[in-house]
């Protein structure tokens, strides 16, 4: 664990996280958001590029999700967040674009306890957060931030047609 700005951080192995289907689903949702770009920010950016231009493009998407109630990830985090940030360099040649760069995924969750909350853990029964809150109050336990980062690199050529269709597949 590392202490930063009076907060405790615990690094979680991204290989373990990515072995959980809920993490992969959330990661893929964010990647698909870059492909589809429903808010048209990406399409607007492409329109600014002239033939021969090469410019950086950065954006991000957050996906909050809750792990399945019978898995380790649920007991560890319940609901957590993946932030996916793209750092691309895009070059235009006529109607073709080349995208080079990466998407950095940051998974995080605050490990803390809430009055009235509990979780059923097989072989242990119902575990109440109120017990952990007593340990926090009388024995010095403290909430901490769990975090993990990984990246995917891309080198893709795609088209953005004059009719406004974006033909980009990152997966």
C-alpha positions as CSV (number, residue, x, y, z in Angstrom):
1,X,0.0,0.0,0.0
2,X,1.1,3.5,-0.8
3,X,0.0,6.7,1.1
4,X,-0.6,9.7,-1.1
5,X,-2.2,13.0,0.1
6,X,-3.3,11.4,3.4
7,X,-5.1,8.6,1.5
8,X,-4.1,4.9,1.3
9,X,-3.9,3.3,-2.1
10,X,-3.8,-0.4,-2.8
11,X,-2.6,-1.5,-6.2
12,X,-4.7,-4.4,-7.6
13,X,-3.2,-6.7,-10.2
14,X,-4.8,-5.9,-13.5
15,X,-4.4,-9.5,-14.7
16,X,-6.6,-10.7,-11.8
17,X,-9.2,-7.9,-12.6
18,X,-9.3,-8.7,-16.3
19,X,-10.0,-12.3,-15.4
20,X,-13.4,-11.1,-14.2
21,X,-16.1,-11.0,-16.9
22,X,-17.7,-7.8,-15.5
23,X,-14.4,-5.9,-15.9
24,X,-14.0,-7.0,-19.5
25,X,-17.7,-6.1,-20.2
26,X,-17.2,-2.6,-18.8
27,X,-13.9,-2.2,-20.7
28,X,-15.6,-3.2,-23.9
29,X,-18.4,-0.7,-23.3
30,X,-16.0,2.1,-23.1
31,X,-14.1,1.0,-26.2
32,X,-17.3,0.8,-28.1
33,X,-18.1,4.3,-27.0
34,X,-14.9,5.5,-28.7
35,X,-16.0,3.7,-31.9
36,X,-19.6,5.0,-31.9
37,X,-19.0,8.4,-30.3
38,X,-22.6,9.2,-29.7
39,X,-21.8,12.8,-28.7
40,X,-20.1,13.4,-32.1
41,X,-17.0,15.0,-30.5
42,X,-14.8,12.6,-32.4
43,X,-16.6,13.2,-35.7
44,X,-16.3,16.9,-35.2
45,X,-12.6,16.5,-34.6
46,X,-12.2,14.5,-37.8
47,X,-13.9,17.2,-39.8
48,X,-11.2,19.7,-38.7
49,X,-8.4,17.6,-40.2
50,X,-7.2,18.5,-43.7
51,X,-5.5,16.1,-46.0
52,X,-2.0,15.6,-44.6
53,X,-2.9,16.8,-41.1
54,X,-1.8,14.8,-38.1
55,X,-3.1,15.9,-34.7
56,X,-3.5,14.5,-31.2
57,X,-6.9,13.5,-29.9
58,X,-7.7,12.8,-26.2
59,X,-11.0,11.8,-24.7
60,X,-12.3,9.6,-21.9
61,X,-15.3,7.5,-20.8
62,X,-16.3,6.3,-17.4
63,X,-18.3,3.1,-16.8
64,X,-19.5,2.2,-13.3
65,X,-20.6,-1.4,-12.7
66,X,-21.5,-3.8,-10.0
67,X,-19.8,-7.2,-9.9
68,X,-21.9,-10.4,-9.7
69,X,-22.9,-11.1,-6.1
70,X,-21.3,-14.6,-5.9
71,X,-17.8,-13.6,-7.0
72,X,-14.6,-12.3,-5.3
73,X,-14.9,-8.9,-7.1
74,X,-18.3,-8.3,-5.5
75,X,-17.0,-9.0,-2.0
76,X,-14.0,-6.8,-2.6
77,X,-15.6,-3.9,-4.3
78,X,-19.3,-4.2,-5.0
79,X,-19.7,-1.3,-7.4
80,X,-16.6,0.1,-9.0
81,X,-15.5,2.3,-12.0
82,X,-13.4,2.0,-15.1
83,X,-12.1,5.2,-16.7
84,X,-10.9,4.7,-20.2
85,X,-8.8,7.5,-21.6
86,X,-7.6,7.5,-25.3
87,X,-4.5,9.2,-26.4
88,X,-4.5,9.0,-30.2
89,X,-2.6,10.7,-33.0
90,X,-4.8,10.8,-36.1
91,X,-3.5,11.4,-39.6
92,X,-5.8,12.1,-42.6
93,X,-5.1,11.0,-46.1
94,X,-8.2,11.8,-48.3
95,X,-11.1,9.9,-46.8
96,X,-8.8,7.5,-44.9
97,X,-7.6,8.2,-41.3
98,X,-4.8,6.5,-39.4
99,X,-5.2,6.3,-35.7
100,X,-2.1,5.4,-33.6
101,X,-2.0,5.5,-29.8
102,X,-3.5,3.9,-26.7
103,X,-6.4,3.6,-24.4
104,X,-5.4,3.6,-20.7
105,X,-7.9,1.9,-18.5
106,X,-8.0,2.8,-14.8
107,X,-10.2,0.7,-12.5
108,X,-10.8,2.1,-9.1
109,X,-13.0,1.6,-6.0
110,X,-13.0,3.0,-2.5
111,X,-12.9,0.1,0.0
112,X,-15.2,1.5,2.8
113,X,-18.2,0.6,4.9
114,X,-21.7,1.9,5.1
115,X,-24.1,1.9,8.0
116,X,-27.0,-0.6,7.3
117,X,-25.2,-2.4,4.4
118,X,-24.2,-6.0,4.4
119,X,-23.2,-8.8,2.0
120,X,-23.9,-12.5,2.0
121,X,-20.7,-14.4,1.6
122,X,-21.1,-18.2,1.0
123,X,-19.7,-20.3,3.8
124,X,-19.6,-17.1,6.1
125,X,-23.2,-15.9,6.0
126,X,-24.3,-12.3,6.2
127,X,-21.4,-9.9,6.9
128,X,-22.5,-6.5,8.2
129,X,-20.7,-3.3,7.5
130,X,-21.6,-2.1,11.0
131,X,-19.0,-4.6,12.3
132,X,-16.3,-3.0,10.1
133,X,-17.4,0.5,11.1
134,X,-16.8,-0.5,14.8
135,X,-13.3,-1.7,13.8
136,X,-12.8,1.7,12.1
137,X,-14.1,3.6,15.1
138,X,-12.2,1.8,17.8
139,X,-9.3,0.0,16.2
140,X,-8.0,2.4,13.5
141,X,-9.2,0.7,10.3
142,X,-9.5,3.2,7.5
143,X,-11.1,3.2,4.0
144,X,-8.6,3.0,1.1
145,X,-8.6,3.4,-2.6
146,X,-8.0,0.3,-4.7
147,X,-6.7,1.0,-8.2
148,X,-5.3,-0.7,-11.2
149,X,-4.1,0.5,-14.7
150,X,-3.5,-1.2,-18.0
151,X,-3.4,-0.1,-21.6
152,X,-4.2,-1.2,-25.0
153,X,-2.3,0.1,-28.1
154,X,-3.8,0.7,-31.5
155,X,-2.7,1.3,-35.0
156,X,-5.8,1.4,-37.2
157,X,-6.9,2.8,-40.5
158,X,-10.5,3.7,-40.9
159,X,-12.9,5.8,-43.0
160,X,-15.2,8.7,-42.2
161,X,-17.5,9.0,-45.3
162,X,-19.0,12.2,-46.5
163,X,-22.4,10.8,-45.5
164,X,-21.2,10.8,-41.9
165,X,-20.6,7.1,-41.4
166,X,-17.7,6.3,-39.2
167,X,-16.1,2.9,-40.0
168,X,-13.8,2.4,-36.9
169,X,-13.4,-0.9,-35.1
170,X,-10.9,-0.9,-32.1
171,X,-11.7,-4.4,-30.8
